[in-house]
Amino acid sequence: MNRNLTTLLCSLIVALYFIYGANTLHAQVQKDSVRIFFYQGRADLDMKLRSNKLELERLLDLCSSIEDTTLYYNNISIKGWTSPEGGISINGSLSKKRTDAIIEFLSTNVQKKINTIDVQFKGSDWNRLLDLVRRDKGIPFQAEAINIVEQLMILDEAEKYKYFDKIRTLHSGRIYAYLYQKVFPELRSTIIQFAKKKKTLFIRFNG
């Protein structure tokens, strides 16, 4: 082999080694997510609601990449969520219907095989609620709202709803009214996460 070419290849291998810190370059994982929103109490896909039409089109584009020959694994995770005002039983059922709507959409519009579909429907999205309450500076008495949501996070699902009811009447309902109008619509959604891995590149050092 030409000496200059050998030197170039060795330099490239060494550079890759120091960049990745190992003898193996692990599979690159790419994740994309699509969030579809729903009206209160509903589970039908409304293309006119917010950016639903564009997001569903983007989901189909992601699914179309399954045929990429550089990929060896693909996975879709579908998580259905609700806002907390409906109660544990209603919200559990509603979140399932919302995931079902996405599954039906995929079944109708995607012909390619998807290796894994992980479906979760857990009712109210408490984690997202906490995140939004922490970030929204417009919430009246924000510190108190944050405190209540933080405390309910350690409770079981049924107790979460009971504890959250404190907000309904706190400060004459001002906190709850704001959440109902500005924050709850952000929780009425289903998130679809798409992950794909590229083939692993192995680099072996002799000696």
C-alpha positions in Angstrom: 0.0 0.0 0.0 1.2 3.5 -0.8 3.0 4.9 2.2 1.2 8.3 2.1 -2.2 6.5 1.9 -1.2 4.3 4.9 -0.2 7.4 6.9 -3.5 9.1 6.0 -5.6 6.1 7.1 -3.7 5.8 10.3 -4.2 9.4 11.1 -7.9 9.1 10.4 -8.3 6.1 12.7 -6.4 7.9 15.5 -8.6 11.0 15.1 -11.7 8.9 15.3 -10.4 7.1 18.3 -9.8 10.3 20.2 -13.2 11.8 19.1 -15.2 8.9 20.4 -12.9 7.7 23.2 -13.2 4.0 22.3 -12.3 1.3 19.8 -15.9 1.0 18.7 -18.1 3.8 17.2 -21.5 2.9 18.6 -24.7 3.2 16.5 -25.8 6.7 16.0 -29.4 7.1 17.3 -31.6 9.8 15.8 -34.9 10.7 17.5 -37.7 12.8 16.2 -41.0 13.6 17.9 -44.4 14.7 16.7 -47.0 16.2 19.0 -50.7 16.1 18.0 -53.2 18.2 20.0 -56.8 17.5 20.8 -59.8 19.5 21.9 -61.0 19.1 25.5 -62.7 15.7 26.0 -62.2 14.6 22.4 -60.0 12.1 20.7 -60.6 12.7 17.0 -57.8 14.0 14.8 -58.6 17.6 13.8 -56.4 18.8 11.0 -57.4 22.4 11.6 -56.3 22.4 15.3 -53.0 24.2 15.7 -50.2 22.6 13.6 -51.8 19.1 13.5 -51.9 18.8 9.7 -48.2 19.7 9.3 -47.2 17.5 12.2 -49.0 14.4 10.8 -47.4 15.0 7.4 -44.1 15.1 9.1 -44.8 11.9 10.9 -45.5 10.2 7.6 -42.2 11.5 6.3 -40.4 10.0 9.2 -42.1 6.7 8.6 -41.1 6.8 5.0 -37.4 6.7 6.0 -37.9 3.1 7.2 -36.7 1.8 3.8 -33.3 3.6 4.3 -30.8 0.8 3.8 -28.4 2.3 6.3 -30.9 1.6 9.1 -31.3 -1.6 10.9 -33.8 -0.7 13.7 -36.9 1.5 13.9 -39.3 2.2 16.7 -42.3 4.3 17.3 -43.5 5.2 20.8 -47.0 6.7 21.2 -48.0 8.3 24.5 -51.5 9.7 25.0 -52.1 12.4 27.5 -54.9 14.6 28.9 -55.3 17.7 31.1 -56.2 17.0 34.7 -59.7 18.4 35.0 -61.5 15.2 33.9 -60.7 12.8 36.7 -58.7 9.6 36.8 -61.2 7.3 35.1 -62.3 9.6 32.4 -58.7 10.7 31.6 -57.4 7.2 31.5 -60.0 6.2 28.9 -59.5 9.4 27.0 -55.8 9.1 26.7 -56.2 5.6 25.3 -58.7 6.8 22.7 -56.1 9.4 21.7 -53.4 6.8 21.2 -55.9 4.7 19.3 -56.5 7.6 16.9 -52.8 7.8 16.1 -52.6 4.0 15.6 -55.5 4.1 13.2 -53.9 7.0 11.3 -50.7 5.0 10.9 -52.5 1.8 10.0 -54.4 3.7 7.2 -51.5 5.8 5.9 -48.3 3.8 6.4 -47.7 0.7 4.4 -44.1 0.0 5.5 -43.4 -2.3 8.4 -42.6 -0.7 11.7 -40.6 -3.1 14.0 -41.9 -1.9 17.3 -44.8 0.3 18.4 -44.8 1.1 22.1 -48.1 2.5 23.3 -48.8 4.2 26.6 -51.9 5.9 27.9 -51.6 7.2 31.4 -54.2 10.0 31.7 -52.9 13.4 32.9 -49.5 14.5 31.9 -48.3 15.7 35.3 -44.6 15.9 34.3 -45.4 18.3 31.5 -47.8 20.2 33.7 -45.0 20.8 36.3 -42.6 21.9 33.5 -45.1 24.4 32.1 -46.1 25.8 35.5 -42.4 26.3 36.3 -41.8 28.1 33.0 -44.9 30.3 32.7 -44.2 33.5 34.5 -47.8 34.7 33.8 -49.4 32.3 36.2 -51.0 34.2 39.2 -49.3 33.3 42.4 -46.9 31.1 40.5 -44.8 30.1 43.5 -47.8 28.6 45.2 -48.9 26.8 42.0 -45.4 25.3 41.6 -45.4 24.2 45.2 -48.7 22.3 44.9 -47.8 20.6 41.6 -44.3 19.6 43.0 -45.9 18.1 46.1 -48.4 16.0 44.2 -45.7 14.4 42.1 -44.8 11.9 44.8 -48.5 10.8 45.3 -50.2 7.9 43.5 -52.5 8.8 40.6 -55.8 8.9 42.5 -54.2 11.1 45.2 -52.7 13.4 42.6 -56.2 14.4 41.5 -57.4 15.0 45.0 -54.4 17.1 45.9 -54.7 19.1 42.7 -58.2 20.2 43.6 -56.7 22.6 46.0 -55.9 24.9 43.1 -59.5 25.1 42.0 -60.5 27.5 44.9 -57.1 28.9 45.8 -57.1 32.8 45.4 -60.7 32.7 44.3 -59.9 30.3 41.5 -57.5 32.7 39.7 -54.7 30.2 39.4 -57.0 27.5 38.1 -58.7 29.8 35.6 -55.3 30.7 34.1 -54.2 27.1 33.9 -57.5 26.0 32.4 -57.2 28.7 29.7 -53.4 28.8 29.0 -51.8 25.6 30.2 -54.3 22.7 30.0 -54.6 23.0 26.2 -50.8 22.1 26.0 -51.5 18.9 27.9 -54.3 17.5 25.7 -52.0 15.8 23.3 -50.4 12.6 22.0 -46.7 12.6 21.4 -45.2 10.2 18.8 -41.5 9.6 19.2 -39.6 8.0 16.3 -36.1 6.5 16.8 -33.8 4.9 14.3 -30.3 3.6 14.5 -27.6 3.5 11.9 -25.4 0.5 11.5 -22.5 0.3 13.9 -19.1 1.1 12.6 -16.4 -1.1 14.2 -12.8 0.0 14.2 -10.3 -2.6 15.1 -6.7 -2.0 16.1 -4.2 -4.8 15.3 -1.6 -5.6 17.9 
